[in-house]
Amino acid sequence: MSPDKWEQIKENIKRQFTIEETGREDLLAETGEGEVKIGEAEFMIFASPLGRLKLQFGNKAKLEDKQYHYSHRAGTGARVEYKFSDSETVNTFKAFKWDEPSDDWREIDADKFSF
């Protein structure tokens, strides 16, 4: 999705629904050194006929390589090492629905959307 398309979606939602919250948040990735900030996302939370929804449009560093490090010795853990680009970025778009029983956001599977 392009930034222009994201702006169109925001305008449509503002016209049709009541906006509860908007803002920016960091996109984090778990690495061998712990959590690392790999980008930033803009989000919008609103009330819809489906319930509370959250749309998130992010810009993060492109994943260049993923290496698995493991040992065949008992008691030692495996880890994954991620290498992100310093110059290339990718845009992401995610939709979440509020789940009352777990009191948390659940990502909506994009394959369930029909076009």
Phi and psi in degrees as a GROMACS rama.xvg file:
@    title "Ramachandran Plot"
@    xaxis  label "Phi"
@    yaxis  label "Psi"
@TYPE xy
-93.2338  159.101  SER-2
-59.376  -33.1061  PRO-3
-65.0371  -42.9569  ASP-4
-64.1413  -39.206  LYS-5
-60.4298  -41.6941  TRP-6
-63.0099  -39.5312  GLU-7
-63.83  -42.8747  GLN-8
-62.6367  -43.177  ILE-9
-60.705  -43.4438  LYS-10
-63.8092  -42.6164  GLU-11
-62.0206  -42.0264  ASN-12
-67.6079  -39.7076  ILE-13
-62.3454  -34.2959  LYS-14
-74.8611  -33.4979  ARG-15
-98.8722  -25.5357  GLN-16
-130.782  166.263  PHE-17
-88.4097  121.136  THR-18
-82.2315  126.767  ILE-19
-91.2424  -39.3463  GLU-20
-160.982  145.871  GLU-21
-136.045  159.659  THR-22
169.054  -168.316  GLY-23
-127.03  149.192  ARG-24
-144.576  156.334  GLU-25
-79.7345  143.481  ASP-26
-97.5626  122.689  LEU-27
-114.051  148.508  LEU-28
-128.318  140.548  ALA-29
-83.4202  121.268  GLU-30
-122.349  179.979  THR-31
-62.6999  -25.851  GLY-32
-92.1341  3.09115  GLU-33
110.683  -163.48  GLY-34
-76.0555  134.951  GLU-35
-127.907  137.969  VAL-36
-74.7261  123.639  LYS-37
-114.641  -3.36097  ILE-38
175.684  -168.245  GLY-39
-140.203  147.324  GLU-40
-130.743  146.098  ALA-41
-100.977  137.678  GLU-42
-131.056  161.416  PHE-43
-143.231  126.163  MET-44
-112.188  132.277  ILE-45
-150.04  159.237  PHE-46
-91.8396  128.888  ALA-47
-130.934  173.32  SER-48
-60.8951  -22.5741  PRO-49
-83.2132  -7.96143  LEU-50
115.832  -163.661  GLY-51
-74.759  129.355  ARG-52
-123.699  151.914  LEU-53
-130.261  124.177  LYS-54
-107.774  138.454  LEU-55
-132.661  125.572  GLN-56
-117.161  117.171  PHE-57
-120.56  160.293  GLY-58
-129.694  117.151  ASN-59
-136.394  165.415  LYS-60
-67.1836  143.199  ALA-61
-73.124  134.999  LYS-62
-76.3896  118.972  LEU-63
-96.9417  -35.8262  GLU-64
-153.073  150.07  ASP-65
-136.95  117.357  LYS-66
-118.038  137.059  GLN-67
-100.63  129.288  TYR-68
-118.88  122.104  HIS-69
-150.219  164.143  TYR-70
-129.047  149.861  SER-71
-87.9891  5.29787  HIS-72
-82.6954  143.711  ARG-73
-67.4976  139.744  ALA-74
88.9052  -7.77468  GLY-75
-99.8925  141.731  THR-76
-91.9906  165.561  GLY-77
-100.904  155.986  ALA-78
-143.972  158.057  ARG-79
-117.005  131.895  VAL-80
-109.112  124.469  GLU-81
-104.677  140.434  TYR-82
-119.291  121.067  LYS-83
-106.819  149.147  PHE-84
-70.9831  144.626  SER-85
-86.3943  -21.0893  ASP-86
-116.432  -27.2317  SER-87
-99.3614  141.817  GLU-88
-128.424  161.193  THR-89
-131.044  149.862  VAL-90
-96.2626  142.606  ASN-91
-126.917  151.125  THR-92
-135.488  127.014  PHE-93
-135.012  149.242  LYS-94
-121.963  138.209  ALA-95
-128.582  149.265  PHE-96
-119.506  138.736  LYS-97
-73.4338  129.311  TRP-98
-108.231  107.136  ASP-99
-59.5023  -48.0406  GLU-100
-58.9594  -39.7666  PRO-101
-92.4875  -7.33706  SER-102
55.1106  47.0917  ASP-103
-154.635  164.327  ASP-104
-82.3792  136.421  TRP-105
-114.768  127.29  ARG-106
-69.8424  137.187  GLU-107
-86.2836  127.591  ILE-108
-68.5276  122.213  ASP-109
-63.3355  -25.601  ALA-110
-67.0994  -19.2293  ASP-111
-83.5402  -9.96915  LYS-112
-73.6865  141.531  PHE-113
-116.439  138.909  SER-114
